[in-house]
Amino acid sequence: MTHNKKEVKRLVEGDCEEVLSVFELLIENAPFSVTGWDRNFAITLWNESSEKLFGWRNEEVIGKNLFELQIPEEDRDTVYTKIKEMMVSGKPFENVNRDLTKDGRVLTVQWFNIPLKNTEGAVVGGLSIGIDQTEKIKTEIELRESEEKFRSIYEYTTSLVAILDEKGIFMDSNPSMNKSLGFSPLNKSLFEVYPEEIARMKQDFLEKVIEEEELQIFEDTVDDRIYINTYIPFRVGGKKACLIIATNRTEIVQLNRLLRAIIKINQLIIHERDKFLLLKKACDELAKLQGYRVWIALRKNSDFMEAGKSHEVPTCIKRDFECVRMVFEKGEILGGVEDCPYIQSEEKCYIFPMKFKKEIIGAGVIHSSRIISHQEQESLQTMFCDLAFAIEAIELERQKKIAYKQIEKNIELFAILVDAIRNPISVISGITELELGDRGDISEILLGEVKKIQFVIERLDRGWLESEDIRKFLDRHRHSDADW
């Protein structure tokens, strides 16, 4: 530094041309733009870095108006006011403004502006040193926008988001997390926020993430809500921390569980031949789902009866049929009833019509400790209609069996009746020939009528044989139906 001061003093005290030569060399080789202008803002200086930055060569700009050449029209008044103030005050200033290039691009340049004075101290122009900040400012804007987007997502996402330090202390939490907990967990530990068992599990995953610095994903349940947790390691101020994102997957998980239960019920529909046993098993299968109690009523003439249940607790099927009647009349789901006198605390009542073709043959009643989603309601409605179809198929099968038995009985009676007719006719024919042989006219008449009856009997015999063939066919068909 001492050497530099001595060199500057030497130049100042030395030959003026040598000083000018040194400063000219500095300006031309400066790694940043250096421009000069007079009192009328005509450009007087334009170094090589200015040429590279803005695209105009020195001879293209000398003498041209600084504002008309470089400054976008909409910014000229603002920049002019600031430079004019410097010209009046004689004090340097710094500013950042937009500048035009020869090829039409717009740059953002940071300028250090210095007033130039004559020997009498009057300002005769100015010198501006410019550093291109376009990429830096663009990056800063993008970073700020990115931070704003992240903050917006952080604030408004329905996922629960929090930042924990390596000891499991909450450093931050988003509104969804606060709403889910019912309070802000800021500066609290996991053990102060969650029950012991859940807190221990979360703490173990946190320690694993901090130690291994690898993402961890796991599922847990809090207050009957199912969450998929993602633990992401990162650093805050150089210290290890963990970003937690917990997504509520309760509805999807419950829908999957319901679909698995429906698949089992569909298997029952295929194999079970007793409709009351089928409905009882269906109720039991649905009741395995968390928070479900299930009853089924079937239409009986103009009324209806309880046909299946998972619990003995009285329901509207037994005590008060009004809501069930409403479903029978309208054929629509009655969902989310909260004023049913038979539901337990915080339960809701859902009633589903059991439709076969256009006829409502029954209704399914579910008391649920949680709200059943629209998708779950649609799946349940389809299942109850499948049960209605199965019940009708079982009833049809029952009627077919009764019909088969009646046909068999009729065929047996048919054979007995033919024999019962044939035997007396044989006796009549024999007696007629023995007793009335000498009375040809009467004998001929009686024997003629006997032959007519025998002809009818022969036709009945052939009909019986054909009926027997039909019975065997129906019997085979009945057994094949039983295998279904």
C-alpha positions in Angstrom: 0.0 0.0 0.0 2.9 2.4 0.8 4.4 1.7 -2.5 1.2 2.5 -4.3 0.8 5.8 -2.5 4.4 6.8 -3.5 3.7 5.8 -7.1 0.6 7.9 -7.3 2.4 10.9 -5.8 5.2 10.5 -8.3 2.8 10.5 -11.2 0.9 13.5 -9.9 4.2 15.5 -9.4 5.7 14.2 -12.6 4.9 14.7 -16.3 1.2 15.3 -17.1 1.4 13.3 -20.2 2.7 10.3 -18.3 -0.2 10.6 -15.9 -2.7 10.7 -18.7 -1.0 7.8 -20.4 -1.3 5.7 -17.2 -5.0 6.6 -16.6 -5.8 5.9 -20.3 -4.2 2.5 -20.0 -6.2 1.8 -16.9 -9.5 2.8 -18.5 -8.9 0.9 -21.7 -8.0 -2.3 -19.9 -10.5 -2.1 -17.1 -12.6 -5.3 -16.8 -15.8 -3.2 -16.5 -17.5 -0.6 -18.6 -16.2 2.9 -18.3 -18.1 5.7 -20.1 -17.7 9.5 -20.0 -20.1 12.3 -21.0 -20.1 16.1 -21.1 -22.6 18.6 -19.6 -25.0 18.0 -22.6 -24.8 14.2 -21.9 -22.9 13.6 -25.2 -20.7 10.5 -24.9 -17.0 11.4 -24.8 -15.5 8.1 -23.5 -16.3 4.5 -24.3 -13.7 1.8 -23.4 -13.2 -1.6 -24.7 -15.3 -3.3 -22.0 -18.2 -1.0 -22.9 -17.9 -2.2 -26.5 -18.0 -5.9 -25.4 -20.9 -5.3 -23.0 -23.2 -3.1 -25.2 -22.1 -4.0 -28.7 -21.4 -0.6 -30.1 -17.9 0.3 -31.2 -16.2 3.5 -29.9 -16.6 5.4 -33.1 -20.3 4.5 -33.2 -21.2 6.2 -29.9 -18.8 9.2 -29.4 -20.9 12.4 -29.6 -24.2 10.6 -29.3 -26.7 11.4 -26.5 -26.2 9.0 -23.5 -29.9 8.7 -22.7 -31.1 8.2 -26.3 -28.5 5.5 -26.9 -28.5 3.5 -23.8 -31.5 4.1 -21.6 -35.0 2.6 -22.4 -37.5 5.3 -23.0 -39.7 4.5 -20.0 -36.6 4.8 -17.7 -35.1 8.0 -19.1 -36.8 10.5 -16.8 -35.8 8.6 -13.6 -32.1 8.2 -14.7 -31.9 11.8 -16.0 -33.2 13.2 -12.6 -30.6 11.3 -10.7 -27.7 12.3 -12.9 -28.9 15.9 -13.0 -28.9 15.9 -9.2 -25.2 14.8 -9.3 -24.4 17.5 -11.7 -25.8 20.1 -9.4 -24.5 18.7 -6.1 -21.2 17.6 -7.4 -21.4 14.4 -5.3 -21.0 10.9 -6.7 -23.8 8.4 -6.5 -24.5 4.8 -7.2 -27.6 3.4 -8.9 -28.9 0.3 -10.8 -30.8 0.7 -14.0 -31.7 -0.9 -17.2 -29.5 -0.4 -20.3 -30.0 -1.2 -24.0 -27.5 -3.1 -26.2 -27.0 -2.8 -29.9 -28.8 -6.1 -30.6 -31.9 -5.0 -28.6 -31.3 -6.8 -25.4 -31.9 -5.2 -22.0 -29.3 -5.4 -19.3 -29.4 -4.5 -15.7 -26.2 -2.6 -14.8 -24.9 -1.3 -11.5 -23.4 2.2 -12.1 -20.9 4.2 -10.0 -21.2 7.7 -11.2 -18.5 10.4 -10.6 -18.8 14.1 -11.5 -15.9 15.6 -13.5 -14.9 19.1 -12.6 -12.6 21.7 -14.2 -9.8 23.6 -12.4 -12.3 26.0 -11.1 -14.4 23.3 -9.5 -17.3 23.5 -11.8 -18.9 20.2 -13.0 -18.3 19.8 -16.7 -19.4 16.2 -17.2 -19.3 12.8 -15.6 -17.7 9.4 -15.5 -19.7 6.2 -15.1 -18.2 2.8 -14.2 -20.7 0.0 -14.9 -20.8 -3.7 -13.8 -23.3 -6.0 -15.5 -25.6 -7.5 -12.8 -28.2 -9.0 -15.2 -27.6 -12.6 -14.4 -27.0 -11.9 -10.7 -30.3 -10.0 -10.4 -32.1 -12.6 -12.5 -30.9 -15.3 -10.2 -31.9 -13.3 -7.2 -35.4 -12.7 -8.6 -35.8 -16.4 -9.5 -34.5 -17.4 -6.0 -37.0 -14.9 -4.4 -39.8 -16.2 -6.6 -38.8 -19.8 -5.8 -38.8 -18.9 -2.1 -42.2 -17.2 -2.4 -43.6 -20.3 -4.2 -42.1 -22.6 -1.5 -43.5 -20.4 1.2 -46.9 -20.3 -0.5 -46.9 -24.1 -0.8 -45.7 -24.4 2.8 -48.5 -22.1 4.0 -51.4 -23.5 1.9 -50.7 -27.2 1.4 -53.0 -29.6 3.1 -50.0 -31.7 4.0 -48.6 -31.3 7.5 -45.1 -29.8 7.2 -42.6 -29.1 9.9 -38.9 -28.6 10.5 -37.2 -30.3 13.4 -33.7 -30.0 14.7 -31.5 -33.0 15.4 -32.9 -33.3 19.0 -36.5 -33.5 17.8 -37.4 -29.9 18.7 -39.9 -28.1 16.4 -38.2 -25.2 14.7 -41.2 -24.4 12.4 -44.5 -25.8 11.4 -47.1 -24.8 8.7 -50.8 -23.9 9.4 -52.0 -27.4 8.4 -49.7 -28.9 11.0 -50.9 -26.4 13.6 -54.6 -27.0 12.8 -54.2 -30.8 12.9 -52.5 -30.6 16.3 -54.8 -27.9 17.6 -51.8 -25.7 18.6 -48.4 -24.5 17.4 -45.6 -27.0 18.4 -42.9 -24.4 18.0 -40.0 -25.0 20.4 -41.7 -28.2 21.7 -40.2 -31.7 21.5 -41.9 -34.7 19.8 -42.7 -36.1 23.3 -44.5 -32.9 24.3 -46.6 -33.0 21.1 -47.5 -36.8 20.6 -48.3 -39.7 22.8 -45.3 -41.6 24.1 -45.5 -44.5 21.6 -46.0 -42.4 18.5 -43.3 -39.9 19.7 -40.8 -42.7 20.2 -41.4 -44.0 16.7 -41.0 -40.6 15.1 -37.9 -39.9 17.2 -36.3 -43.1 16.0 -36.9 -42.2 12.4 -35.6 -38.7 13.0 -32.3 -40.0 14.5 -31.9 -42.4 11.6 -32.4 -39.6 9.1 -29.9 -37.3 10.9 -27.3 -40.0 11.3 -27.5 -41.6 7.8 -28.6 -38.4 6.0 -31.0 -40.4 3.8 -34.7 -39.9 3.2 -37.1 -42.1 5.2 -40.7 -42.9 4.4 -43.1 -44.6 6.8 -46.8 -44.9 7.8 -48.4 -44.1 11.2 -51.8 -43.5 12.7 -52.8 -40.6 14.9 -56.4 -40.2 16.2 -57.7 -42.7 13.6 -56.0 -40.7 10.8 -53.5 -42.5 8.6 -50.4 -40.6 7.5 -47.6 -41.2 5.1 -44.5 -39.5 6.6 -41.5 -38.3 4.6 -38.4 -37.3 6.5 -35.9 -35.3 4.5 -32.4 -34.5 5.9 -31.1 -30.9 5.3 -29.2 -28.2 7.1 -30.3 -24.9 8.7 -27.5 -22.5 9.4 -24.9 -25.3 9.0 -26.7 -27.5 11.6 -28.4 -30.8 10.8 -32.2 -30.7 10.7 -35.1 -32.6 9.2 -38.0 -31.5 7.0 -41.1 -33.6 7.8 -44.0 -33.9 5.3 -47.0 -35.9 6.5 -49.8 -36.6 4.0 -53.2 -37.7 5.2 -54.0 -40.9 3.3 -56.9 -42.0 5.4 -59.5 -41.8 2.7 -57.5 -43.8 0.2 -56.5 -46.5 2.7 -60.0 -46.8 4.0 -61.3 -47.1 0.4 -58.8 -49.9 -0.3 -59.9 -51.7 2.9 -63.5 -51.4 1.8 -62.8 -52.7 -1.7 -61.0 -55.8 -0.1 -64.1 -56.4 2.1 -66.3 -56.1 -1.0 -64.2 -58.6 -2.9 -64.7 -61.1 0.0 -68.5 -60.5 -0.1 -68.5 -61.1 -3.9 -66.9 -64.4 -3.2 -69.7 -65.2 -0.7 -72.2 -64.2 -3.4 -70.8 -66.8 -5.7 -70.8 -69.7 -3.2 -73.5 -69.1 -0.6 -76.9 -70.5 -1.4 -78.8 -69.4 1.8 -79.8 -65.8 1.4 -80.1 -65.1 5.1 -76.7 -66.6 5.8 -75.3 -64.6 2.9 -76.6 -61.4 4.3 -75.4 -62.2 7.8 -71.9 -63.0 6.5 -71.9 -59.8 4.4 -72.8 -57.7 7.5 -70.0 -59.4 9.5 -67.5 -58.7 6.8 -68.4 -55.0 6.6 -68.3 -54.8 10.4 -64.7 -55.7 10.4 -64.0 -52.3 8.9 -63.1 -49.8 11.6 -66.1 -47.9 12.9 -68.9 -49.8 11.0 -72.1 -51.4 12.3 -74.3 -53.0 9.6 -77.9 -54.1 9.2 -79.9 -55.3 6.2 -83.7 -55.2 5.7 -85.6 -57.0 2.9 -89.0 -56.1 1.5 -91.8 -58.4 2.7 -95.1 -57.7 0.8 -95.8 -54.0 1.6 -93.5 -54.0 4.6 -90.0 -55.2 5.3 -88.1 -57.3 7.7 -84.6 -57.5 9.3 -82.6 -60.1 7.3 -79.0 -59.6 8.4 -77.1 -57.7 11.1 -73.6 -57.4 12.6 -74.7 -56.1 16.1 -77.6 -56.7 18.4 -78.0 -53.0 19.1 -81.5 -51.8 18.1 -81.6 -49.8 14.9 -84.2 -48.0 12.8 -84.9 -51.2 11.0 -86.5 -52.6 14.2 -87.7 -49.5 16.0 -88.5 -46.7 13.5 -88.8 -47.5 9.8 -89.3 -43.9 8.6 -85.8 -43.3 7.1 -85.8 -46.8 5.6 -89.2 -46.2 4.1 -87.8 -43.0 2.6 -85.0 -45.0 0.9 -87.6 -47.6 -0.4 -89.7 -44.8 -1.8 -87.0 -42.7 -3.4 -84.5 -45.4 -4.3 -81.6 -43.0 -3.3 -78.8 -43.2 -0.8 -79.7 -41.5 2.5 -76.3 -40.4 3.8 -74.7 -38.8 6.8 -77.9 -38.7 9.0 -76.8 -37.3 12.4 -80.2 -37.1 14.1 -81.0 -40.8 14.0 -82.0 -41.8 17.6 -80.2 -45.1 17.3 -76.7 -44.0 16.4 -74.0 -43.8 19.1 -72.1 -40.6 19.9 -70.4 -39.0 16.8 -71.8 -41.8 14.6 -73.6 -41.1 11.3 -76.3 -43.2 9.7 -76.2 -44.2 6.0 -78.9 -46.2 4.2 -78.4 -47.8 0.8 -81.2 -49.1 -1.4 -80.8 -52.7 -2.7 -82.0 -52.5 -6.3 -82.7 -55.4 -8.7 -83.5 -54.1 -12.1 -85.9 -51.3 -11.2 -87.3 -52.8 -8.1 -86.0 -52.1 -4.6 -86.0 -55.3 -2.7 -84.2 -54.2 0.5 -81.9 -51.7 2.2 -78.6 -51.7 3.9 -78.1 -49.6 7.0 -74.6 -48.6 8.2 -73.8 -46.7 11.4 -70.3 -45.2 10.9 -68.0 -43.5 13.4 -66.6 -41.4 10.6 -67.8 -39.7 7.4 -68.1 -42.2 4.5 -66.5 -40.6 1.4 -68.4 -40.3 -1.8 -66.2 -43.0 -3.5 -66.9 -45.3 -0.6 -70.7 -44.7 -0.8 -70.6 -45.5 -4.5 -68.7 -48.7 -3.9 -71.1 -49.7 -1.1 -74.2 -48.9 -3.3 -72.8 -51.2 -6.0 -72.2 -54.0 -3.4 -75.7 -53.8 -2.0 -77.1 -54.0 -5.5 -74.9 -57.1 -6.1 -76.4 -58.6 -3.0 -79.9 -57.8 -4.3 -79.1 -59.6 -7.5 -77.7 -62.6 -5.6 -80.8 -62.7 -3.4 -83.1 -62.8 -6.4 -80.9 -65.5 -8.0 -81.1 -67.6 -4.8 -84.9 -67.1 -4.7 -85.2 -68.1 -8.4 -83.1 -71.2 -7.7 -85.4 -72.0 -4.8 -88.5 -71.7 -7.0 -86.9 -73.8 -9.7 -86.3 -76.6 -7.2 -89.9 -76.5 -6.1 -91.0 -76.6 -9.8 -88.6 -79.6 -10.5 -90.1 -81.5 -7.5 -93.7 -80.8 -8.7 -92.8 -81.9 -12.2 -91.4 -85.2 -10.9 -94.4 -85.7 -8.7 -96.8 -85.0 -11.7 -94.9 -87.5 -13.8 -95.2 -90.2 -11.1 -98.9 -89.5 -10.8 -99.2 -89.6 -14.5 -97.8 -93.2 -14.6 -100.0 -94.3 -11.7 -103.0 -92.9 -13.4 -102.3 -94.7 -16.7 -102.0 -98.0 -14.9 -105.1 -97.3 -12.9 -107.1 -96.8 -16.2 -105.5 -99.7 -18.1 -106.4 -102.4 -15.5 -110.1 -101.8 -15.3 -110.3 -101.5 -19.1 -108.7 -105.0 -19.5 -111.4 -106.4 -17.1 -114.2 -104.7 -19.0 -112.9 -106.1 -22.3 -112.7 -109.7 -20.9 -116.1 -109.7 -19.4 -117.7 -108.3 -22.5 -116.2 -111.1 -24.7 -117.3 -113.8 -22.2 -120.7 -112.6 -21.2 -122.0 -110.8 -24.3 -120.3 -112.9 -27.0 -123.7 -114.1 -28.4 -125.1 -110.6 -28.5 -122.9 -109.3 -31.2 -124.3 -105.8 -31.5 -123.8 -104.9 -27.9 -120.5 -106.7 -27.7 -119.3 -104.9 -30.8 -120.3 -101.5 -29.4 -118.6 -102.1 -26.0 -115.4 -103.6 -27.5 -115.3 -100.6 -29.9 -115.4 -98.2 -27.0 -112.8 -100.2 -25.1 -110.4 -100.0 -28.1 -110.9 -96.2 -28.1 -109.9 -96.1 -24.5 -106.9 -98.4 -25.1 -105.8 -96.1 -27.9 -105.9 -93.2 -25.5 -103.9 -95.3 -23.0 -101.3 -96.0 -25.6 -101.0 -92.3 -26.3 -100.7 -91.7 -22.6 -97.9 -94.3 -22.4 -96.0 -92.6 -25.2 -96.6 -89.3 -23.4 -95.2 -90.8 -20.1 -92.1 -92.0 -21.9 -91.5 -88.5 -23.3 -92.2 -86.9 -19.9 -89.6 -89.3 -18.4 -87.1 -88.1 -20.9 -87.9 -84.5 -20.0 -87.6 -85.3 -16.3 -84.1 -86.8 -16.8 -83.1 -83.7 -18.8 -84.4 -81.3 -16.1 -82.7 -83.4 -13.5 -79.4 -83.1 -15.3 -80.0 -79.3 -15.7 -80.9 -78.9 -12.1 -77.6 -80.5 -11.0 -75.6 -78.3 -13.3 -77.3 -75.3 -11.8 -76.5 -76.5 -8.3 -72.8 -76.5 -9.3 -72.9 -72.8 -10.2 
